[in-house]
Amino acid sequence: MGRKKYKKKIIENVEIIDVVAEGKCLAKQDDMVIFVTGVIPGDIVDVLINKKKPNYLEGRPLKFHKYSKKRIDAFCKHFGICGGCKWQNLPYELQTKYKQKQVSDNFAHLGKFIFPDVMPILKSPKTINYRNKLEYTFSNRRWLMPAEIENKDAELNYNGLGFHIPKMFDKIIDIEECFLQPSPSNEIRLAIKEFAVKNNFTFFDIRNHTGLLRNLIIRTSATTNDLMVIVVFYENDKEKINKILNFIDNSFPEITSLMYVINQKLNDSISDQEVILFKGNDSIIETMGKLKFKIGPKSFYQTNSEQAFNLYNIVKSFANISSNDIVYDLYTGTGTIANFVAKQAKKVIGLEYIPEAIEDAKINSKINNITNTEFYAGDIKDLLSFDFISQKGIPDIIILDPPRAGVHKKVITSMLFAKPSKIVYVSCNPATQVRDINLLADFYNVKKIQPVDMFPHTHHVENVVLLELKK
């Protein structure tokens, strides 16, 4: 006898009442909490339950009975299918309100310490075309639109160049226009796709690992005219590679850095791959205030350049560095924060896991004539030892900007050994940020909390917290 098929539950006429963590929305039915995706507060929907837990349910809207009065029309034709910009149907004022609430809720529900009122969120200067980097995927399995499926007589080209469909590793949506990156990002992507289709170049097949074209990376500078294009190939066909790169070079003379990669691994990351310069410079330059930053093909740089400048000014203001202070910058990346605050400090020591990023950090100090920085590569939980702190000098201030997962407990232990007078904690995940602050709270007071919107039309929020050593 076969296993009984689970019948998914549908809950009808559910009113969405709030936005909660990770962009999900909240509803309640008979005292049961329901988390729903793809809706906004004020919507009334039938919810298809796809996950059942003891204390809550999760689901998606099956039918809309009433649309929220708060809802606005999305400006992008790909909205609802593409995985990005999921809050385009929510006015920007409400987006920032819910992001601030997300920070406040995390501190209120998870924090085991006294904290001040959360400061008003700093809105992004731009809400479209704010990104300086986009990564596209070539695929021979593009997502088909309903009209294409219904038209049985149409001859379909299954090649696409765009973004992955959420939760579908082998499907991408072919992007016609994206509002995340300024011109000529769209023009470059469309021209490359048209040329590839015209010349019968094969697009990557992720299931069988075949095809010439795999990924396209475009990096722009908000402050210079520098423009980097990286084409990632799977098959190493020199004739075809040269043909498409020469086409790109001739079609877009404004490109200052044209590169390519042969990536035959199972994943798309190029962090461990050789990047070959085809024409132009091996990097682009971004300026921030009076500083210049060299950005290579593998360099990390905050993707919203203008708002990053505002974010770092907040960090510098919270740190309030004096000329005798030794500053540690943990998870320094390419040294942007370390170099940004170095002029105020006696010495800045930056720690980072990725060796290439540390080399960029050193170069960024050099091109800005900064001589009081030191950078070290390695796992920070191992680097930041008691011996290291004793040898390099006990920090007066620690600045940290860790990944979403937060800080390893060994790093917390080392920070408590150093006991700096101030800690400035920058985070893209307020939940793990609060978790880490709980471990510091016996010795530190939370003095300031400042959310910053780095990514309009998404639920993501950056948050800066100032902690001061208890006296």
N, C-alpha and C positions, 0 to 999 in steps of 0.2 A: 504493500500500500504506500502510495507516494506521500511526501510530506505536505501537510496542509498549508496552502498559500496564505500568507498574512494579508488581511484586508486592511488597507490604509484608511484611517479615520478622517472624516471631513467634519469640521465644526463650522456651522453656518452663522452668518450675520455677526461677525466679530468686529468690534470697533478698535482700531489701533489708537493707543493713548499716549505713547511716549517713544523716544529713541533711547536705546541703551548701548552697551559696549559693542565694539566691532561693527557698528552701523546697523545692527539688528533693531527691530522695533518691538514694542511690548504691547501685549493685549492680555486681558484677564477674562476668564469664563468659568463661572461657578468656583471661584477662589483658586482656579488653576492658572498659573502663569504660562503664557504662550509667547515664544519668540518667533517673529515672522520676518522674512526677508522680502525685499522688493516692494515695500509699502512705505507710507509716511503717516505721521499722526493725523487723525481725522478720516482716514479711509475706513470704509466698512466693507468687509470681504468675507468670503468663504475660504477657510484655511484648510489645505491638505496637510495633515500631520505626517511628517516623515521621520520624526525621532521622538521617542517617549522615554522620559527620565522620571524618577520618583517625584521630583519637585517641580518639574516643568516639562513643557512640550515644545517642539520646534516644527515649523512648517513654512509653506509658501502659499501665496494667494492663488486660489483656483478660479475665483470669480469676484469681480468688483461690483458691489451693489451701489456704492456711493463713493465718489472721489472727494478727497479732502479739499476744502476751500484754500488750504495753504499750497496746494500743488500748482506748479507752473509747467509750461511746455519745455521739454528738453531741447537744447539748441543743436545737438548732434544727431544725425540720422542713424548712427549706430547705437544709440542709447538703448539699453535694455537687453542687448545681445553681447556687446563688447563688455569686458570685465571691468573697465575703468570708469571713473567719473559717475559713480552710481547715484550721486545726490544732485544730478542736474535738474531733477524735478522739484527740488526744494530751494526756495529763495536763499541767496547767500547769507542774508541776515540770520535766517533760521539755522543754516548750516553752522555758522560760528557760535550761535547760541547753544546748540546741542553739543558742539565740541567742548565748549567751556563747561557745560553740565557734566560731560563725560569725565573731565578732570575732577570737578567738585565731588561727583559721586564716588569715584575711586578713592579719594582721600577720606570722604565721610564713612564709607562702608568698610574699607580695608585698613585705614590708618589707625594705629594704636598710639597716637601721639596728638598733642595739641598743635593746631595749625591755623594760620591767619586766613582771612577771606581770599579766595582766588581772585587775582587781578583780572581786569577785562582783557579778553583775548585780543592779541594783535592780529588784525586782518591782513591778508596778503594784498600787496599793491596791485597785482594782476590776478584775475580769476580765469583767464584763458591765456594760452601761449606763454605759460610761465616756466615750463620745463626746459632745461638745457640738454637733456639726453633722452633719447627714445631708442628702444630695441624692438625691431620687427622680426617676424618669422616667415620664411618662405615655406609653403606647404602645397602638396598635390592633393590635399584633402580639405579644401576650404569648406566653410559652413554654407549650406545652400539656403537661400531665402524661400519662404513659402510660395511666392509667385513662380520661382524657378522650378520648384518641385511639381507644381500643378501643371506647368506648361510641358506636356509630354513630348511635344514636337521640337522643342528647342535643343540645339546642340550646345552642350555645356562645357566650359573650360573649368576644370576643377582646381587649377592653380590659383593660389592666393598669396598675398603679402600683407601681413597685418599682425593682430594680437591673438593670443590664445583665448578660446572660449572658456569661461570659468568651469573648472572641474572636468575639462575634456582635454587630455594631454595631446590628442591627435587631431584636434580641430582648431582651425584659426578662422577669424573673420577677416575677409578682404576689406581693408580700410580704404575708403575713397577720400575722406577728409577727416583729419584729426585736429582738434583745437588745443592740443597740449603743448605743441612746439611751434615757434614762429617759422615763417617762410625763410628758406626754401625747402623745409623738411617735407611737406606734402608733395611738392613738385619733384623732388629727387626720388622719393619712393615710387610715385606713379610712373615716372619716366623709366626707372629701372625695371619695373614690372612689365611695362609695355614692350620694352626692348627684349626682355627675356622671353616673353611669350612669342613675339614676332620671329625670334631666332630659334625657337623650339628648344631653349635651354630647360633642362629638367629642374623642377622644384623638389625640395627635400621630402622624402617619404619616411616619416618617423617610425613607422612600424617595420619596414624592411631595410632601413638605413641605406637608401640609395638617393641619387640626385646630386646635381651640381651646386645649386644655390641653397644656403641654409639660413643665414641671418643677415640682417642689415642694422647697423648701429649708426645713429646720427647724433653728433654733439655740436652744439652751438654755444657761442659766447654772448652773454647779455651786454657786455661792455666793450668788446672789440669786434672786428668783422671776421674773426677766426671761425672756421667751419671744418669739422672733421667728419669724414665718412669712412666707415669700416664695413667691408663686405666679407662675410664669412661663407666659405665654400666647404662642401663636404668632399666632393670628388676633386682630385688634383689634376684638372685638365688645363694645362698651361695656355693652350691656344684660346680656349673659350674664356678663361680668366682674363687674359690680356685684352680680348675683344670687348668684354663688358666694362673693364676698368678704363680702357681708352674712350669708350662711349661716355662714361660718367665724367671723365676729365674734360672731354671736348664740349659736353652739354652744359656743364656747370663750372666755368672757370673761377667762380668765387670760392670753390673748395680749396682750403689752404693745407689740408692734410688728408691725403687719400691712401688708405691702407687696406690690407686684406689678410685673412687668416685661413689656413686649412685646418678644419676641426673634424676629425673622424672619431671623436669620442661618443659615448652614449648620451652625454648631456651637452647643453648649449654653452656652458661657461667657457670663456676664453682666458680666464685668469692664469691658467697653466700652459697656454698655447703661445707659439711664436707669432708676433704681429709683424707683418712685412710691409715696409713703406714702399708704396708704388710711386707717389709723387708728392712733393711739398714738404712740410715740416713733420717732425715726429710727435708734435704736441700742439695744443692750442693754449692761448693765454686768456685768463679771466682776471679782471681787476676787482678789488674790493677795498673801497676807500683809496688809500694811497699805496696799497699792496698789490703785487702781481702774483698770480698763482699759475704755475705750469701744470696743465692737465694732459696726461698721456692717455693712450687708449684703454689702459686698465685702471686709471686713477679714479678714486672715489672723490666726488665733489657734490656738495648739496645741490639737488636738482632744481631748486627754485632759487636762483642766484640772488635776486633782489631781496627776497625775504631772508635768505641766509645772512646777508649783511646786517639786517635788523636783528636777527637772532643773536649773532655774535656780539653786537653792541649791548644787548641785554646781558649776555654772559659777562662781558667786561665790566658793565656797571655793577652787577651783583658781586663780582669778585673784588672790586674796588682795590686793585693791586697797588702797592707802594714800591718804591725803588729798591727796597731791601728784601722783598719777598721772593722766596723760591716757590715756583708754581709747577705742579705736576699736571700734565694733560693726558689722561688715560683714554685709550681708544682714539688716538689722535688722528688716525687716517693719514691724509697727506699733509698734516700739520697746519690745517687752516686756522683752527682756534689757537694753537700754540704760537704761531707766527703773528696772529692778530693781536695777541695780548703781550707779546714779548717786549715791546718798547717800554711798557710800564714796569716790568719786573727786573729783578736781579738776574734770575736764571729761570728758564722754562725747560722741563724735561718731558718729552713726549714718548709714550709707549703705544705700540700697535702690533697686531698679530701678523700683518702682511708685510713681508720684507720690501716689496716693490713700492708700497705706499710710504714706507720710511725713507727710501731713497728719494722719492718725490718731495717729502717733507724737508729733507736736507737741502735739496735744490731750491725749494721755495724760500728757505732762509737765506741761501746764498744770493739769489737774484734780487732780494730785498735788502741786502747788506745787513742782515740780522746775525749777530755773532754770539748771542747769549742763549742759544737753544742747543739741546742735545736730544737725539732721537735713538730709540732702541726698539728692535724687532723681536717678537717672541710672544708666547702665550702670557697674557698679563698676570694671570694667577700665579705663574712661576717667576716672571720677571720682577714683579713688585714684592720682593722678599724683604725680610727685616734687614738682611745684609746690604741689599741694594739701597734701601732708604738710608741706612747708616753711612754708606760710602758716598752717595750722591748728594746727601743733605736732606734733613727733615723738611718736608714741604710746609710752607705757611698756608698755602691754598691748594686744594685739589679740584680740578675741573674734570668731569667725566661725561662722555657721551657714548654709552654702550649700545650694542645691538638690542633688538626688541626683547630678547630673552633676559636682559638685565645683567646683573653683576654676579660673578661666582663668589661663594661665601669666603673663599680664601682671600679674595681681593678686599672684601669688607673687613676681614681680620687684619690685613695689612694697613688699611686706612685707619682703623682704630688704634693700631700700634703707632702710626705716625701722628695721629691726633692734630691735623691742621686746624687753624683757627676758623677756616671757612671751607665749605664744600659747595661747589656749584654743579648740580646734577641736571644734565640735559637728557631728555628721554623722548622716544617716539612711542612709548608704551606706558601710560600712566599707571597701569595695574602693577607691572613689575617694578616700576619706580617706587611706588608706595611700599611694596613688599621689601625692597632694599632699605628704604628709609626706616622701616620698622626695626631693622637690625642696627641702625645707627642712633636710634632715638633716645637711648639711655644717656648718651653723651652729647647729643646735638639737638638744638631747637630749630624747627622750621620757621624761617623768618619771612620768606617771600615765595609766591607761586605765580608764575607767569606763563599761561598758554600762548602758543604761537601757531597760526594756521599756515603751514607750509604747502598744503595740498588741497586747494579748493575743489569742490565737487566730489570729495571723498570723505570718509569718516575719520581719516587719520589726523592726529593732532600731536604737535610737538609741545613739550612742557619743560620749563626751566624752574628749578627749585634752589633756593639759597638756604643752606644750613650753617648755623654758627655754633661753635663749641660752647657748651654750658660752662658758666664760671662758678 
